Amino acid sequence: MTTNLTVRITRLTPVAEGVVTLELRSADGRELPAWSPGAHIDVHLAPGLTRQYSLCGDPADRSVWRIAVRREDPGRGGSRHVHDRLSEQDLIEVGGPRNHFPLLPAPRYLFLAGGIGITPILPMLAAAEAPWELHYAGRTAASMPFRDELPADRRVTLHPEDECGRIDLDALLRRHEPGTLVYCCGPEGMLRAVEEGCARWPGRPLHVERFTPAAAEGPDEAFEVELARSGRILTVPAGRSILDVVEAAGVGVLSSCREGTCGTCETTVLAGAVDHRDTLLTPEERAADDTMFLCVSRSRGPRLVLDL
């Protein structure tokens, strides 16, 4: 279980068109919690306005965390709040870190980043202990943050769309031999293209991180959840999430995004079949059916038994 802590914005810096970085230090001067590449934190911007941002600094430096935020005017308001309302020396509440996108051992890596999707991948480059290659795409070079922090060698290829067109993801995946571990973070279109490419060229395990919720699929029918610790049985009707129902029953569950993207409400499943609708679990983790995210996932049978 994670707890919130108060941090101070000690530096707020534009780093690309529409992108700012925030350096965060503990308000009481203590070391910040440890983290590993791929981790993110919850940033509590205002009541009812919590967003998740990947940590993109140096995990060895426990004095500071760094996040980057791209302004998305058509979005839900989080990035506009960061760009328009926050300033250096402001105090904010954060939670975490949590990591559902960890860097796993592999004989070689192919990193694919689109725009702000470079943020979780950036610290992976320094941590990777095997040969790697990065292909980093963006609308324009000026819109691509952290270009100046990337190694200036043949392992890194930049793909600004206005200069060289869209990145040929299928050709990249075809060229890399089986056993290459693929990490991808970026816009939904890019993620879908990489997933389709890995399906065409098997043997290249894929890990993706999404910033937006997956489209809901499957029936939205009523079912029951049994809370193993108390023996209570609750009905989850169509149109309501398990999280909503257990909260209404007075059961405390940590939650944040309520979209299946942050991992805060992860809960152990003791019995039953889960209709997984999150963007976090791997196919192997879904098949195990021993954990779920209460904010979006549902039951594929009449009852689930949860460790609550």
TORTIRO-983365 format. One record per residue (C-alpha): residue in one letter; z, y, x. Coordinates in steps of 0.1 Angstrom, whole numbers, plus 2048, in hexadecimal, padded with zeros to 3 digits. Each point is the difference from the previous one (the first is absolute). Last residue first. Layout:
<sites>
<site><code>A</code><zz>Z</zz><yy>Y</yy><xx>X</xx></site>
...
</sites>
This chain:
<sites>
<site><code>L</code><zz>804</zz><yy>7B2</yy><xx>78F</xx></site>
<site><code>D</code><zz>7F0</zz><yy>7E3</yy><xx>813</xx></site>
<site><code>L</code><zz>7E5</zz><yy>7FC</yy><xx>7E5</xx></site>
<site><code>V</code><zz>7F7</zz><yy>7E3</yy><xx>7E9</xx></site>
<site><code>L</code><zz>7DE</zz><yy>806</yy><xx>7F0</xx></site>
<site><code>R</code><zz>7F8</zz><yy>7F4</yy><xx>7DC</xx></site>
<site><code>P</code><zz>7E3</zz><yy>7F9</yy><xx>7E8</xx></site>
<site><code>G</code><zz>7E5</zz><yy>7FC</yy><xx>81B</xx></site>
<site><code>R</code><zz>7EA</zz><yy>815</yy><xx>816</xx></site>
<site><code>S</code><zz>81B</zz><yy>81A</yy><xx>804</xx></site>
<site><code>R</code><zz>7FC</zz><yy>825</yy><xx>809</xx></site>
<site><code>S</code><zz>7FA</zz><yy>816</yy><xx>81E</xx></site>
<site><code>V</code><zz>801</zz><yy>826</yy><xx>7FF</xx></site>
<site><code>C</code><zz>822</zz><yy>80F</yy><xx>805</xx></site>
<site><code>L</code><zz>812</zz><yy>7DF</yy><xx>806</xx></site>
<site><code>F</code><zz>7F0</zz><yy>7F8</yy><xx>822</xx></site>
<site><code>M</code><zz>801</zz><yy>7DB</yy><xx>806</xx></site>
<site><code>T</code><zz>80E</zz><yy>7E5</yy><xx>817</xx></site>
<site><code>D</code><zz>800</zz><yy>7DA</yy><xx>801</xx></site>
<site><code>D</code><zz>7DE</zz><yy>7FA</yy><xx>7F1</xx></site>
<site><code>A</code><zz>7F4</zz><yy>7EE</yy><xx>820</xx></site>
<site><code>A</code><zz>7DC</zz><yy>806</yy><xx>7F6</xx></site>
<site><code>R</code><zz>805</zz><yy>825</yy><xx>800</xx></site>
<site><code>E</code><zz>80E</zz><yy>7FF</yy><xx>823</xx></site>
<site><code>E</code><zz>7E2</zz><yy>7EC</yy><xx>80C</xx></site>
<site><code>P</code><zz>7E8</zz><yy>818</yy><xx>7EF</xx></site>
<site><code>T</code><zz>812</zz><yy>81D</yy><xx>812</xx></site>
<site><code>L</code><zz>818</zz><yy>816</yy><xx>7ED</xx></site>
<site><code>L</code><zz>7FE</zz><yy>825</yy><xx>800</xx></site>
<site><code>T</code><zz>7E7</zz><yy>80E</yy><xx>7E6</xx></site>
<site><code>D</code><zz>814</zz><yy>7F5</yy><xx>7E2</xx></site>
<site><code>R</code><zz>7F4</zz><yy>7EF</yy><xx>7E0</xx></site>
<site><code>H</code><zz>80E</zz><yy>7DD</yy><xx>805</xx></site>
<site><code>D</code><zz>801</zz><yy>7EB</yy><xx>7E0</xx></site>
<site><code>V</code><zz>81E</zz><yy>7EB</yy><xx>80A</xx></site>
<site><code>A</code><zz>808</zz><yy>7DC</yy><xx>7F7</xx></site>
<site><code>G</code><zz>823</zz><yy>7F6</yy><xx>7F9</xx></site>
<site><code>A</code><zz>820</zz><yy>7F9</yy><xx>813</xx></site>
<site><code>L</code><zz>817</zz><yy>810</yy><xx>81A</xx></site>
<site><code>V</code><zz>7EB</zz><yy>820</yy><xx>805</xx></site>
<site><code>T</code><zz>80F</zz><yy>817</yy><xx>81A</xx></site>
<site><code>T</code><zz>7FC</zz><yy>826</yy><xx>7F9</xx></site>
<site><code>E</code><zz>7EC</zz><yy>81B</yy><xx>810</xx></site>
<site><code>C</code><zz>807</zz><yy>822</yy><xx>7F0</xx></site>
<site><code>T</code><zz>7FB</zz><yy>815</yy><xx>81F</xx></site>
<site><code>G</code><zz>7DE</zz><yy>7F1</yy><xx>80A</xx></site>
<site><code>C</code><zz>7ED</zz><yy>820</yy><xx>802</xx></site>
<site><code>T</code><zz>7DE</zz><yy>7FA</yy><xx>7EF</xx></site>
<site><code>G</code><zz>808</zz><yy>7ED</yy><xx>7DF</xx></site>
<site><code>E</code><zz>7FD</zz><yy>81F</yy><xx>7EB</xx></site>
<site><code>R</code><zz>824</zz><yy>809</yy><xx>7F7</xx></site>
<site><code>C</code><zz>801</zz><yy>815</yy><xx>820</xx></site>
<site><code>S</code><zz>825</zz><yy>7FF</yy><xx>806</xx></site>
<site><code>S</code><zz>817</zz><yy>7E4</yy><xx>7F5</xx></site>
<site><code>L</code><zz>822</zz><yy>7F2</yy><xx>808</xx></site>
<site><code>V</code><zz>80D</zz><yy>7EA</yy><xx>7E3</xx></site>
<site><code>G</code><zz>820</zz><yy>806</yy><xx>7ED</xx></site>
<site><code>V</code><zz>804</zz><yy>7EC</yy><xx>7E1</xx></site>
<site><code>G</code><zz>80A</zz><yy>815</yy><xx>7E2</xx></site>
<site><code>A</code><zz>7EA</zz><yy>7EF</yy><xx>7E6</xx></site>
<site><code>A</code><zz>7E8</zz><yy>81D</yy><xx>800</xx></site>
<site><code>E</code><zz>7FC</zz><yy>7FB</yy><xx>825</xx></site>
<site><code>V</code><zz>7F8</zz><yy>7DB</yy><xx>7FA</xx></site>
<site><code>V</code><zz>7E6</zz><yy>809</yy><xx>7E7</xx></site>
<site><code>D</code><zz>7EF</zz><yy>81C</yy><xx>813</xx></site>
<site><code>L</code><zz>7FE</zz><yy>7EB</yy><xx>820</xx></site>
<site><code>I</code><zz>7F1</zz><yy>7E3</yy><xx>7ED</xx></site>
<site><code>S</code><zz>7E5</zz><yy>817</yy><xx>7F5</xx></site>
<site><code>R</code><zz>7F8</zz><yy>80B</yy><xx>7DC</xx></site>
<site><code>G</code><zz>7DE</zz><yy>7FE</yy><xx>7EE</xx></site>
<site><code>A</code><zz>805</zz><yy>7DE</yy><xx>7F2</xx></site>
<site><code>P</code><zz>824</zz><yy>7F8</yy><xx>7FB</xx></site>
<site><code>V</code><zz>818</zz><yy>7F4</yy><xx>81B</xx></site>
<site><code>T</code><zz>81C</zz><yy>7EC</yy><xx>7EE</xx></site>
<site><code>L</code><zz>821</zz><yy>7FD</yy><xx>813</xx></site>
<site><code>I</code><zz>815</zz><yy>7E2</yy><xx>806</xx></site>
<site><code>R</code><zz>822</zz><yy>805</yy><xx>810</xx></site>
<site><code>G</code><zz>80E</zz><yy>7E4</yy><xx>816</xx></site>
<site><code>S</code><zz>813</zz><yy>819</yy><xx>814</xx></site>
<site><code>R</code><zz>7F5</zz><yy>7F8</yy><xx>824</xx></site>
<site><code>A</code><zz>7E1</zz><yy>7EE</yy><xx>7F5</xx></site>
<site><code>L</code><zz>7F0</zz><yy>81C</yy><xx>7EB</xx></site>
<site><code>E</code><zz>7E8</zz><yy>7EE</yy><xx>7E9</xx></site>
<site><code>V</code><zz>7E0</zz><yy>812</yy><xx>7F9</xx></site>
<site><code>E</code><zz>7ED</zz><yy>7FA</yy><xx>7E0</xx></site>
<site><code>F</code><zz>7DB</zz><yy>805</yy><xx>7F6</xx></site>
<site><code>A</code><zz>7EB</zz><yy>818</yy><xx>7ED</xx></site>
<site><code>E</code><zz>7DA</zz><yy>802</yy><xx>807</xx></site>
<site><code>D</code><zz>7EB</zz><yy>818</yy><xx>814</xx></site>
<site><code>P</code><zz>7E4</zz><yy>7E8</yy><xx>809</xx></site>
<site><code>G</code><zz>7EF</zz><yy>802</yy><xx>823</xx></site>
<site><code>E</code><zz>7F6</zz><yy>81C</yy><xx>817</xx></site>
<site><code>A</code><zz>810</zz><yy>821</yy><xx>808</xx></site>
<site><code>A</code><zz>7EC</zz><yy>815</yy><xx>818</xx></site>
<site><code>A</code><zz>811</zz><yy>801</yy><xx>822</xx></site>
<site><code>P</code><zz>817</zz><yy>81E</yy><xx>807</xx></site>
<site><code>T</code><zz>7F5</zz><yy>81A</yy><xx>81A</xx></site>
<site><code>F</code><zz>80A</zz><yy>805</yy><xx>825</xx></site>
<site><code>R</code><zz>7F4</zz><yy>7DD</yy><xx>809</xx></site>
<site><code>E</code><zz>808</zz><yy>7EC</yy><xx>81F</xx></site>
<site><code>V</code><zz>7EA</zz><yy>7E4</yy><xx>80B</xx></site>
<site><code>H</code><zz>805</zz><yy>7E0</yy><xx>815</xx></site>
<site><code>L</code><zz>7E2</zz><yy>7EA</yy><xx>806</xx></site>
<site><code>P</code><zz>7FD</zz><yy>7DE</yy><xx>811</xx></site>
<site><code>R</code><zz>7DD</zz><yy>7FC</yy><xx>810</xx></site>
<site><code>G</code><zz>7F8</zz><yy>7DC</yy><xx>7FD</xx></site>
<site><code>P</code><zz>7E8</zz><yy>805</yy><xx>7E3</xx></site>
<site><code>W</code><zz>7E1</zz><yy>817</yy><xx>802</xx></site>
<site><code>R</code><zz>7F5</zz><yy>806</yy><xx>7DD</xx></site>
<site><code>A</code><zz>824</zz><yy>802</yy><xx>7F3</xx></site>
<site><code>C</code><zz>808</zz><yy>817</yy><xx>81D</xx></site>
<site><code>G</code><zz>7E3</zz><yy>817</yy><xx>7F5</xx></site>
<site><code>E</code><zz>80C</zz><yy>801</yy><xx>7DC</xx></site>
<site><code>E</code><zz>823</zz><yy>80A</yy><xx>80B</xx></site>
<site><code>V</code><zz>7F1</zz><yy>81A</yy><xx>818</xx></site>
<site><code>A</code><zz>7EB</zz><yy>80F</yy><xx>7E4</xx></site>
<site><code>R</code><zz>81D</zz><yy>800</yy><xx>7E8</xx></site>
<site><code>L</code><zz>816</zz><yy>812</yy><xx>81A</xx></site>
<site><code>M</code><zz>7E5</zz><yy>81A</yy><xx>807</xx></site>
<site><code>G</code><zz>7FB</zz><yy>808</yy><xx>7DB</xx></site>
<site><code>E</code><zz>825</zz><yy>803</yy><xx>7FB</xx></site>
<site><code>P</code><zz>805</zz><yy>81B</yy><xx>81B</xx></site>
<site><code>G</code><zz>810</zz><yy>7F7</yy><xx>821</xx></site>
<site><code>C</code><zz>814</zz><yy>7E6</yy><xx>812</xx></site>
<site><code>C</code><zz>7F2</zz><yy>7E1</yy><xx>811</xx></site>
<site><code>Y</code><zz>80E</zz><yy>7E6</yy><xx>818</xx></site>
<site><code>V</code><zz>7EA</zz><yy>7E3</yy><xx>80A</xx></site>
<site><code>L</code><zz>80E</zz><yy>7E3</yy><xx>815</xx></site>
<site><code>T</code><zz>7E4</zz><yy>7F1</yy><xx>815</xx></site>
<site><code>G</code><zz>802</zz><yy>7DA</yy><xx>7FE</xx></site>
<site><code>P</code><zz>7DB</zz><yy>7FC</yy><xx>7F8</xx></site>
<site><code>E</code><zz>7E9</zz><yy>815</yy><xx>816</xx></site>
<site><code>H</code><zz>7FA</zz><yy>824</yy><xx>7FA</xx></site>
<site><code>R</code><zz>7DB</zz><yy>809</yy><xx>7FC</xx></site>
<site><code>R</code><zz>7FF</zz><yy>7F6</yy><xx>7DB</xx></site>
<site><code>L</code><zz>81E</zz><yy>817</yy><xx>7F8</xx></site>
<site><code>L</code><zz>7EF</zz><yy>81E</yy><xx>811</xx></site>
<site><code>A</code><zz>7DF</zz><yy>7F9</yy><xx>7EF</xx></site>
<site><code>D</code><zz>811</zz><yy>7FE</yy><xx>7DE</xx></site>
<site><code>L</code><zz>813</zz><yy>820</yy><xx>806</xx></site>
<site><code>D</code><zz>7E1</zz><yy>816</yy><xx>807</xx></site>
<site><code>I</code><zz>812</zz><yy>821</yy><xx>802</xx></site>
<site><code>R</code><zz>7F0</zz><yy>81B</yy><xx>7EA</xx></site>
<site><code>G</code><zz>7E9</zz><yy>81A</yy><xx>80F</xx></site>
<site><code>C</code><zz>7FF</zz><yy>80C</yy><xx>824</xx></site>
<site><code>E</code><zz>807</zz><yy>825</yy><xx>800</xx></site>
<site><code>D</code><zz>80C</zz><yy>808</yy><xx>7DC</xx></site>
<site><code>E</code><zz>812</zz><yy>7DF</yy><xx>7FE</xx></site>
<site><code>P</code><zz>816</zz><yy>805</yy><xx>81F</xx></site>
<site><code>H</code><zz>802</zz><yy>7DD</yy><xx>80F</xx></site>
<site><code>L</code><zz>817</zz><yy>800</yy><xx>81E</xx></site>
<site><code>T</code><zz>7FF</zz><yy>7E2</yy><xx>818</xx></site>
<site><code>V</code><zz>81E</zz><yy>7F6</yy><xx>815</xx></site>
<site><code>R</code><zz>802</zz><yy>7E2</yy><xx>817</xx></site>
<site><code>R</code><zz>7E5</zz><yy>810</yy><xx>817</xx></site>
<site><code>D</code><zz>818</zz><yy>81A</yy><xx>80E</xx></site>
<site><code>A</code><zz>810</zz><yy>821</yy><xx>7F8</xx></site>
<site><code>P</code><zz>820</zz><yy>7F2</yy><xx>7F3</xx></site>
<site><code>L</code><zz>80A</zz><yy>810</yy><xx>7DF</xx></site>
<site><code>E</code><zz>818</zz><yy>81D</yy><xx>7FF</xx></site>
<site><code>D</code><zz>7E4</zz><yy>81B</yy><xx>7FE</xx></site>
<site><code>R</code><zz>7F2</zz><yy>7F0</yy><xx>7E0</xx></site>
<site><code>F</code><zz>822</zz><yy>802</yy><xx>7F0</xx></site>
<site><code>P</code><zz>7F3</zz><yy>80D</yy><xx>7DE</xx></site>
<site><code>M</code><zz>7DC</zz><yy>7FC</yy><xx>7F4</xx></site>
<site><code>S</code><zz>7F5</zz><yy>81C</yy><xx>7EA</xx></site>
<site><code>A</code><zz>7F0</zz><yy>814</yy><xx>81D</xx></site>
<site><code>A</code><zz>7EB</zz><yy>7E1</yy><xx>809</xx></site>
<site><code>T</code><zz>7F1</zz><yy>801</yy><xx>7DD</xx></site>
<site><code>R</code><zz>802</zz><yy>7E8</yy><xx>7E2</xx></site>
<site><code>G</code><zz>815</zz><yy>7E7</yy><xx>813</xx></site>
<site><code>A</code><zz>7FD</zz><yy>7DE</yy><xx>812</xx></site>
<site><code>Y</code><zz>815</zz><yy>7F1</yy><xx>81C</xx></site>
<site><code>H</code><zz>7F4</zz><yy>7E0</yy><xx>810</xx></site>
<site><code>L</code><zz>81B</zz><yy>7F2</yy><xx>817</xx></site>
<site><code>E</code><zz>7FD</zz><yy>7E2</yy><xx>818</xx></site>
<site><code>W</code><zz>81B</zz><yy>7EA</yy><xx>80E</xx></site>
<site><code>P</code><zz>808</zz><yy>7E9</yy><xx>81D</xx></site>
<site><code>A</code><zz>823</zz><yy>7F1</yy><xx>7FD</xx></site>
<site><code>E</code><zz>823</zz><yy>80E</yy><xx>803</xx></site>
<site><code>A</code><zz>7FD</zz><yy>81A</yy><xx>7E4</xx></site>
<site><code>A</code><zz>81C</zz><yy>819</yy><xx>800</xx></site>
<site><code>A</code><zz>7ED</zz><yy>81F</yy><xx>80B</xx></site>
<site><code>L</code><zz>7E4</zz><yy>7FA</yy><xx>7E7</xx></site>
<site><code>M</code><zz>819</zz><yy>7F6</yy><xx>7E5</xx></site>
<site><code>P</code><zz>80F</zz><yy>823</yy><xx>801</xx></site>
<site><code>L</code><zz>7DF</zz><yy>80F</yy><xx>7F4</xx></site>
<site><code>I</code><zz>7FA</zz><yy>7E6</yy><xx>7E5</xx></site>
<site><code>P</code><zz>819</zz><yy>80C</yy><xx>7E7</xx></site>
<site><code>T</code><zz>7F2</zz><yy>824</yy><xx>802</xx></site>
<site><code>I</code><zz>7DB</zz><yy>7F9</yy><xx>804</xx></site>
<site><code>G</code><zz>7FD</zz><yy>7FB</yy><xx>7DA</xx></site>
<site><code>I</code><zz>800</zz><yy>826</yy><xx>7FD</xx></site>
<site><code>G</code><zz>7DA</zz><yy>7FE</yy><xx>805</xx></site>
<site><code>G</code><zz>7F3</zz><yy>7DC</yy><xx>7FF</xx></site>
<site><code>A</code><zz>80E</zz><yy>7E8</yy><xx>81A</xx></site>
<site><code>L</code><zz>7F4</zz><yy>7DE</yy><xx>80C</xx></site>
<site><code>F</code><zz>813</zz><yy>7ED</yy><xx>81B</xx></site>
<site><code>L</code><zz>7F0</zz><yy>7E1</yy><xx>80E</xx></site>
<site><code>Y</code><zz>81A</zz><yy>7EB</yy><xx>813</xx></site>
<site><code>R</code><zz>800</zz><yy>7E5</yy><xx>81A</xx></site>
<site><code>P</code><zz>813</zz><yy>7E0</yy><xx>809</xx></site>
<site><code>A</code><zz>819</zz><yy>808</yy><xx>7E4</xx></site>
<site><code>P</code><zz>825</zz><yy>808</yy><xx>7FC</xx></site>
<site><code>L</code><zz>808</zz><yy>812</yy><xx>7DF</xx></site>
<site><code>L</code><zz>802</zz><yy>826</yy><xx>7FC</xx></site>
<site><code>P</code><zz>813</zz><yy>806</yy><xx>7E0</xx></site>
<site><code>F</code><zz>7F2</zz><yy>80E</yy><xx>7DF</xx></site>
<site><code>H</code><zz>81C</zz><yy>7FA</yy><xx>7E7</xx></site>
<site><code>N</code><zz>819</zz><yy>814</yy><xx>815</xx></site>
<site><code>R</code><zz>81D</zz><yy>814</yy><xx>7F2</xx></site>
<site><code>P</code><zz>810</zz><yy>81F</yy><xx>80F</xx></site>
<site><code>G</code><zz>811</zz><yy>809</yy><xx>7EA</xx></site>
<site><code>G</code><zz>80A</zz><yy>81E</yy><xx>7EB</xx></site>
<site><code>V</code><zz>7FC</zz><yy>825</yy><xx>805</xx></site>
<site><code>E</code><zz>812</zz><yy>81F</yy><xx>7F3</xx></site>
<site><code>I</code><zz>7F4</zz><yy>822</yy><xx>80A</xx></site>
<site><code>L</code><zz>80E</zz><yy>81E</yy><xx>814</xx></site>
<site><code>D</code><zz>7E9</zz><yy>81D</yy><xx>807</xx></site>
<site><code>Q</code><zz>800</zz><yy>80C</yy><xx>825</xx></site>
<site><code>E</code><zz>7DA</zz><yy>804</yy><xx>801</xx></site>
<site><code>S</code><zz>7F1</zz><yy>805</yy><xx>7DE</xx></site>
<site><code>L</code><zz>7F8</zz><yy>7ED</yy><xx>7E0</xx></site>
<site><code>R</code><zz>7F2</zz><yy>80E</yy><xx>7E0</xx></site>
<site><code>D</code><zz>7DA</zz><yy>803</yy><xx>802</xx></site>
<site><code>H</code><zz>7F5</zz><yy>7E4</yy><xx>817</xx></site>
<site><code>V</code><zz>81C</zz><yy>7E7</yy><xx>7F8</xx></site>
<site><code>H</code><zz>7FF</zz><yy>808</yy><xx>7DB</xx></site>
<site><code>R</code><zz>7DA</zz><yy>7FD</yy><xx>7FF</xx></site>
<site><code>S</code><zz>803</zz><yy>7DE</yy><xx>810</xx></site>
<site><code>G</code><zz>818</zz><yy>7F4</yy><xx>7E6</xx></site>
<site><code>G</code><zz>7EE</zz><yy>80E</yy><xx>7E2</xx></site>
<site><code>R</code><zz>7EF</zz><yy>7E3</yy><xx>7EF</xx></site>
<site><code>G</code><zz>7DE</zz><yy>803</yy><xx>810</xx></site>
<site><code>P</code><zz>7E2</zz><yy>817</yy><xx>7F8</xx></site>
<site><code>D</code><zz>80B</zz><yy>818</yy><xx>81C</xx></site>
<site><code>E</code><zz>805</zz><yy>7E5</yy><xx>81A</xx></site>
<site><code>R</code><zz>80E</zz><yy>810</yy><xx>81F</xx></site>
<site><code>R</code><zz>803</zz><yy>7E7</yy><xx>81C</xx></site>
<site><code>V</code><zz>823</zz><yy>7F9</yy><xx>80C</xx></site>
<site><code>A</code><zz>80B</zz><yy>7F4</yy><xx>823</xx></site>
<site><code>I</code><zz>821</zz><yy>7F1</yy><xx>809</xx></site>
<site><code>R</code><zz>815</zz><yy>802</yy><xx>81F</xx></site>
<site><code>W</code><zz>824</zz><yy>7F3</yy><xx>806</xx></site>
<site><code>V</code><zz>817</zz><yy>80E</yy><xx>81B</xx></site>
<site><code>S</code><zz>81E</zz><yy>7F8</yy><xx>815</xx></site>
<site><code>R</code><zz>7FA</zz><yy>7DA</yy><xx>801</xx></site>
<site><code>D</code><zz>7E3</zz><yy>803</yy><xx>818</xx></site>
<site><code>A</code><zz>7F6</zz><yy>7DC</yy><xx>807</xx></site>
<site><code>P</code><zz>7EC</zz><yy>7FE</yy><xx>7DF</xx></site>
<site><code>D</code><zz>7E9</zz><yy>81C</yy><xx>80C</xx></site>
<site><code>G</code><zz>7F0</zz><yy>814</yy><xx>7E4</xx></site>
<site><code>C</code><zz>7EB</zz><yy>7F6</yy><xx>7E2</xx></site>
<site><code>L</code><zz>818</zz><yy>7F6</yy><xx>7E5</xx></site>
<site><code>S</code><zz>7EE</zz><yy>7F9</yy><xx>7E0</xx></site>
<site><code>Y</code><zz>807</zz><yy>816</yy><xx>7E1</xx></site>
<site><code>Q</code><zz>80D</zz><yy>7F6</yy><xx>7DE</xx></site>
<site><code>R</code><zz>805</zz><yy>819</yy><xx>7E5</xx></site>
<site><code>T</code><zz>81D</zz><yy>80A</yy><xx>7E9</xx></site>
<site><code>L</code><zz>7FD</zz><yy>81B</yy><xx>7E5</xx></site>
<site><code>G</code><zz>818</zz><yy>7F9</yy><xx>7E3</xx></site>
<site><code>P</code><zz>818</zz><yy>81A</yy><xx>80C</xx></site>
<site><code>A</code><zz>7F0</zz><yy>811</yy><xx>81E</xx></site>
<site><code>L</code><zz>7F0</zz><yy>7F5</yy><xx>821</xx></site>
<site><code>H</code><zz>812</zz><yy>7DF</yy><xx>805</xx></site>
<site><code>V</code><zz>7ED</zz><yy>7F2</yy><xx>81E</xx></site>
<site><code>D</code><zz>800</zz><yy>7DA</yy><xx>800</xx></site>
<site><code>I</code><zz>7F9</zz><yy>7F2</yy><xx>823</xx></site>
<site><code>H</code><zz>7E4</zz><yy>7EB</yy><xx>80F</xx></site>
<site><code>A</code><zz>7FD</zz><yy>7E4</yy><xx>81A</xx></site>
<site><code>G</code><zz>7E0</zz><yy>7F4</yy><xx>80F</xx></site>
<site><code>P</code><zz>80C</zz><yy>801</yy><xx>824</xx></site>
<site><code>S</code><zz>825</zz><yy>7F8</yy><xx>802</xx></site>
<site><code>W</code><zz>81F</zz><yy>814</yy><xx>7F5</xx></site>
<site><code>A</code><zz>823</zz><yy>807</yy><xx>80C</xx></site>
<site><code>P</code><zz>817</zz><yy>816</yy><xx>7EC</xx></site>
<site><code>L</code><zz>803</zz><yy>825</yy><xx>80B</xx></site>
<site><code>E</code><zz>818</zz><yy>809</yy><xx>81C</xx></site>
<site><code>R</code><zz>81B</zz><yy>819</yy><xx>7F7</xx></site>
<site><code>G</code><zz>7FD</zz><yy>825</yy><xx>800</xx></site>
<site><code>D</code><zz>810</zz><yy>806</yy><xx>7DE</xx></site>
<site><code>A</code><zz>7E0</zz><yy>80C</yy><xx>7EF</xx></site>
<site><code>S</code><zz>7ED</zz><yy>7E2</yy><xx>80F</xx></site>
<site><code>R</code><zz>7DE</zz><yy>80B</yy><xx>80D</xx></site>
<site><code>L</code><zz>7DE</zz><yy>802</yy><xx>7EF</xx></site>
<site><code>E</code><zz>7DF</zz><yy>80B</yy><xx>80F</xx></site>
<site><code>L</code><zz>7E7</zz><yy>808</yy><xx>7E5</xx></site>
<site><code>T</code><zz>7DB</zz><yy>7FD</yy><xx>806</xx></site>
<site><code>V</code><zz>7E7</zz><yy>814</yy><xx>7EC</xx></site>
<site><code>V</code><zz>7DD</zz><yy>7F6</yy><xx>7F3</xx></site>
<site><code>G</code><zz>7E7</zz><yy>814</yy><xx>7EC</xx></site>
<site><code>E</code><zz>7E8</zz><yy>805</yy><xx>81C</xx></site>
<site><code>A</code><zz>811</zz><yy>7F1</yy><xx>81E</xx></site>
<site><code>V</code><zz>821</zz><yy>802</yy><xx>813</xx></site>
<site><code>P</code><zz>813</zz><yy>81B</yy><xx>7ED</xx></site>
<site><code>T</code><zz>824</zz><yy>800</yy><xx>80D</xx></site>
<site><code>L</code><zz>822</zz><yy>7FF</yy><xx>7F0</xx></site>
<site><code>R</code><zz>81C</zz><yy>7FD</yy><xx>819</xx></site>
<site><code>T</code><zz>825</zz><yy>7FB</yy><xx>7FD</xx></site>
<site><code>I</code><zz>800</zz><yy>7F4</yy><xx>7DC</xx></site>
<site><code>R</code><zz>825</zz><yy>7F7</yy><xx>7FC</xx></site>
<site><code>V</code><zz>80B</zz><yy>7DE</yy><xx>7F4</xx></site>
<site><code>T</code><zz>819</zz><yy>7F4</yy><xx>7E7</xx></site>
<site><code>L</code><zz>805</zz><yy>7DB</yy><xx>7FB</xx></site>
<site><code>N</code><zz>7F9</zz><yy>7E8</yy><xx>7E4</xx></site>
<site><code>T</code><zz>80D</zz><yy>7DC</yy><xx>801</xx></site>
<site><code>T</code><zz>7ED</zz><yy>7E0</yy><xx>805</xx></site>
<site><code>M</code><zz>809</zz><yy>7DE</yy><xx>7F3</xx></site>
</sites>
